[in-house]
Amino acid sequence: MNTKSKVTYLIGAGASAQALPTIKKTIFRDSLADSFKALATKLSAKYILSEEKPINGLLSIFISNLNWLSENTKKFGTPDTFAKFLFLQGSINDLNRLKDTLSAYFVIEQFKDNKFDQRTLIFLTSILDQLLRLPENIKILTWNYDFQLQIAAEVFRKESITLNRSQFAHTPSLINYFPSFDDRSMKNEYDLIHLNGIAGSFAYENWRLNYMIDNEKIKKDYEQILAAMNTDKKNKINLLTFAWEKHYLQQDALNHAKNAVKNTDVLVVIGYSFPFFNREVDNEIINEIKSSGKLKIIYFQDISLTGDFMYNQFEIDKEKVVIKHISEVEQYYIPLEL
């Protein structure tokens, strides 16, 4: 009989903060808005103000879009709030512009500029068994667009794709993640679920693609990254989404998440503050966790927030569930229950 506790991780931007920017400036990185601006300035200096080589149209547009997104992220506080403003205004073209810019930014930061939070690799190294398997009693939900955990997983086993008119082959990632290249074969068995999609992923003719997974040449060049992401743009859908969109991917992600968190004994929250614009989805997830009555403890890992607000926000019974604050953030917290 398996008596291991079922542990669910719920992670936010703070879980990648040693490599990627968060909304506010941290000891590791500038704010997200300032980071958009910094990349635009860097690219302008590299390609426009120097004689290294002429800038192509896509790169010039991307620099302009980064400056636009930076200004509006400062104005609205977060790109999510700005995105909702555009949605409510019916500015679908600008909403797609925001998504494309945000996607390209995260792809470039991680693949071209090699931004990587070492804590993800340490975490996987700690929990994987000798056969390089993620324990069945661990599930991970993330609100992040980044693919830090997938990058860490590729240290152990590289995901690869061959897709053309005559051949299809897919070597899957060490971690079964959603949205993946081919979700049709998974039957709800995911280890890692991206609740807002993944930067650089697209839906195209019933397939979900990440163009960056298996193309080392593309990863090394800003212009080729942008060209790959803009190829056949009219026939594919950017799978970066927002919680309030009611996008089909959002509902798929929520369904997979609710299935994954059933019978959770231990919840570990890392670098996530439960912002207002995710509240509806967060409520459904936490209610699903509560529904079994098995939840006994929540470990809330954050430098300053204690997690006590969760008692009121999610109507958690203090007599049945303990919330323990973990203020040390040098590594992802691994509970003794594992």
ZAMARGU-4260 file (C-alpha; in steps of 0.2 Angstrom, whole numbers, plus 5000, padded with zeros to 4 digits):
<rodrens>
0) 5000/5000/5000 | 5007/5017/4995 | 5007/5029/5010 | 5017/5043/5003 | 5009/5060/5004
5) 5003/5068/4988 | 5012/5084/4986 | 5007/5098/4974 | 5018/5113/4970 | 5010/5129/4965
10) 5023/5141/4958 | 5024/5159/4952 | 5036/5171/4945 | 5047/5171/4961 | 5052/5153/4957
15) 5061/5160/4942 | 5067/5176/4950 | 5086/5172/4950 | 5085/5172/4931 | 5070/5181/4925
20) 5062/5197/4930 | 5046/5199/4941 | 5034/5213/4941 | 5044/5222/4955 | 5063/5224/4955
25) 5072/5211/4966 | 5089/5209/4972 | 5092/5198/4957 | 5084/5207/4943 | 5076/5223/4937
30) 5057/5224/4936 | 5048/5216/4921 | 5045/5234/4913 | 5063/5239/4915 | 5069/5222/4908
35) 5058/5225/4892 | 5066/5242/4890 | 5084/5235/4893 | 5082/5222/4880 | 5076/5235/4867
40) 5091/5246/4872 | 5103/5232/4870 | 5096/5227/4853 | 5096/5245/4847 | 5114/5247/4852
45) 5119/5231/4844 | 5111/5232/4827 | 5106/5250/4824 | 5119/5261/4832 | 5134/5249/4827
50) 5139/5243/4810 | 5139/5225/4814 | 5125/5221/4802 | 5109/5229/4795 | 5093/5227/4806
55) 5079/5217/4798 | 5061/5222/4798 | 5056/5210/4812 | 5069/5215/4824 | 5065/5234/4821
60) 5047/5230/4825 | 5051/5219/4840 | 5062/5234/4848 | 5047/5246/4845 | 5035/5233/4853
65) 5047/5230/4868 | 5047/5249/4871 | 5028/5250/4869 | 5025/5235/4881 | 5038/5243/4894
70) 5028/5259/4894 | 5011/5251/4896 | 5017/5239/4909 | 5023/5253/4920 | 5006/5262/4917
75) 4995/5247/4921 | 5006/5239/4934 | 5007/5222/4925 | 5007/5216/4907 | 4992/5205/4913
80) 4982/5221/4918 | 4987/5230/4901 | 4982/5214/4892 | 4965/5214/4900 | 4962/5233/4896
85) 4966/5229/4878 | 4954/5214/4878 | 4940/5225/4886 | 4943/5239/4873 | 4941/5226/4859
90) 4959/5229/4854 | 4962/5211/4848 | 4977/5216/4836 | 4986/5225/4851 | 4982/5210/4862
95) 4990/5199/4850 | 5004/5211/4848 | 5007/5210/4867 | 5007/5191/4867 | 5019/5190/4853
100) 5031/5202/4861 | 5030/5194/4878 | 5032/5177/4870 | 5047/5182/4860 | 5055/5191/4876
105) 5054/5175/4886 | 5061/5164/4872 | 5076/5176/4869 | 5080/5178/4888 | 5080/5159/4890
110) 5087/5152/4874 | 5098/5166/4866 | 5104/5175/4882 | 5104/5158/4893 | 5094/5165/4908
115) 5092/5150/4920 | 5087/5148/4938 | 5099/5135/4945 | 5086/5131/4958 | 5076/5121/4946
120) 5090/5109/4942 | 5094/5107/4960 | 5076/5103/4963 | 5074/5090/4950 | 5091/5082/4955
125) 5084/5081/4972 | 5067/5073/4968 | 5071/5062/4953 | 5074/5043/4956 | 5088/5033/4949
130) 5078/5029/4933 | 5076/5048/4930 | 5058/5047/4935 | 5048/5061/4943 | 5039/5053/4959
135) 5021/5050/4955 | 5016/5059/4971 | 5022/5076/4965 | 5013/5087/4953 | 5018/5105/4948
140) 5006/5119/4943 | 5014/5135/4937 | 5007/5152/4932 | 5024/5156/4923 | 5026/5158/4904
145) 5044/5152/4906 | 5051/5135/4903 | 5064/5134/4917 | 5059/5117/4922 | 5060/5110/4905
150) 5077/5117/4902 | 5083/5109/4919 | 5075/5092/4913 | 5085/5093/4896 | 5101/5091/4907
155) 5095/5073/4910 | 5086/5070/4893 | 5084/5081/4878 | 5067/5083/4871 | 5068/5082/4852
160) 5056/5084/4837 | 5056/5079/4819 | 5042/5085/4809 | 5040/5086/4790 | 5029/5080/4776
165) 5037/5062/4777 | 5042/5060/4795 | 5036/5063/4813 | 5046/5058/4828 | 5045/5065/4846
170) 5057/5061/4860 | 5047/5067/4875 | 5053/5078/4889 | 5058/5070/4906 | 5043/5080/4913
175) 5026/5077/4905 | 5020/5095/4903 | 5005/5104/4897 | 5003/5111/4884 | 5015/5099/4876
180) 5019/5095/4858 | 5006/5082/4856 | 4993/5082/4870 | 4982/5070/4862 | 4991/5054/4869
185) 4993/5060/4887 | 4976/5056/4894 | 4977/5069/4908 | 4993/5062/4915 | 5003/5078/4917
190) 5017/5081/4930 | 5019/5100/4925 | 5004/5111/4920 | 5007/5128/4913 | 4991/5137/4918
195) 4994/5152/4906 | 5003/5142/4892 | 5021/5143/4887 | 5030/5157/4878 | 5035/5152/4861
200) 5021/5138/4859 | 5008/5139/4846 | 4993/5129/4840 | 4993/5124/4822 | 4982/5112/4813
205) 4978/5102/4829 | 4996/5101/4834 | 5004/5111/4848 | 5022/5117/4844 | 5037/5124/4852
210) 5048/5129/4838 | 5063/5132/4849 | 5064/5115/4857 | 5075/5106/4844 | 5084/5120/4834
215) 5101/5125/4840 | 5104/5136/4826 | 5088/5146/4829 | 5092/5148/4848 | 5108/5157/4844
220) 5102/5171/4833 | 5089/5185/4838 | 5083/5187/4821 | 5081/5169/4817 | 5071/5167/4833
225) 5059/5181/4828 | 5058/5174/4810 | 5053/5156/4817 | 5040/5164/4829 | 5032/5174/4814
230) 5032/5160/4801 | 5015/5156/4795 | 5008/5168/4808 | 4990/5169/4800 | 4988/5150/4802
235) 4993/5147/4820 | 4988/5153/4837 | 4999/5160/4851 | 4996/5148/4866 | 5001/5161/4879
240) 4985/5165/4888 | 4978/5175/4902 | 4966/5168/4916 | 4952/5180/4911 | 4951/5175/4893
245) 4941/5160/4894 | 4952/5153/4880 | 4950/5134/4876 | 4968/5131/4882 | 4964/5139/4899
250) 4949/5127/4901 | 4960/5113/4896 | 4974/5118/4908 | 4961/5120/4922 | 4954/5103/4919
255) 4971/5095/4920 | 4976/5105/4935 | 4960/5100/4945 | 4963/5082/4940 | 4982/5083/4946
260) 4978/5091/4963 | 4965/5078/4968 | 4969/5071/4986 | 4983/5083/4989 | 4990/5081/5007
265) 5003/5094/5006 | 5003/5111/4996 | 5020/5120/4992 | 5018/5138/4986 | 5034/5145/4979
270) 5035/5164/4974 | 5016/5166/4971 | 5005/5179/4978 | 4988/5174/4971 | 4985/5191/4961
275) 4967/5197/4958 | 4967/5193/4939 | 4970/5174/4943 | 4958/5173/4957 | 4944/5163/4948
280) 4956/5150/4943 | 4965/5149/4959 | 4948/5147/4968 | 4944/5132/4958 | 4961/5124/4961
285) 4961/5127/4979 | 4943/5121/4981 | 4948/5105/4972 | 4962/5103/4984 | 4951/5106/4999
290) 4937/5095/4993 | 4945/5078/4998 | 4948/5084/5015 | 4966/5077/5015 | 4975/5094/5015
295) 4985/5095/5031 | 4999/5108/5028 | 5003/5122/5016 | 5021/5128/5015 | 5022/5145/5008
300) 5039/5150/5002 | 5042/5169/5000 | 5055/5181/5007 | 5041/5192/5015 | 5024/5186/5012
305) 5019/5173/5026 | 5004/5165/5017 | 4992/5168/5031 | 4980/5178/5019 | 4976/5161/5012
310) 4965/5157/5027 | 4953/5171/5023 | 4955/5171/5004 | 4951/5153/5002 | 4941/5149/5018
315) 4954/5137/5024 | 4950/5130/5041 | 4964/5134/5053 | 4959/5119/5064 | 4963/5107/5050
320) 4976/5115/5039 | 4993/5123/5045 | 5001/5137/5034 | 5020/5137/5037 | 5030/5152/5031
325) 5047/5147/5023 | 5057/5163/5021 | 5073/5155/5015 | 5072/5155/4995 | 5090/5149/4991
330) 5082/5133/4985 | 5065/5126/4981 | 5057/5120/4997 | 5056/5101/4998 | 5045/5096/5013
335) 5049/5081/5024 | 5033/5073/5019 | 5041/5068/5003
</rodrens>
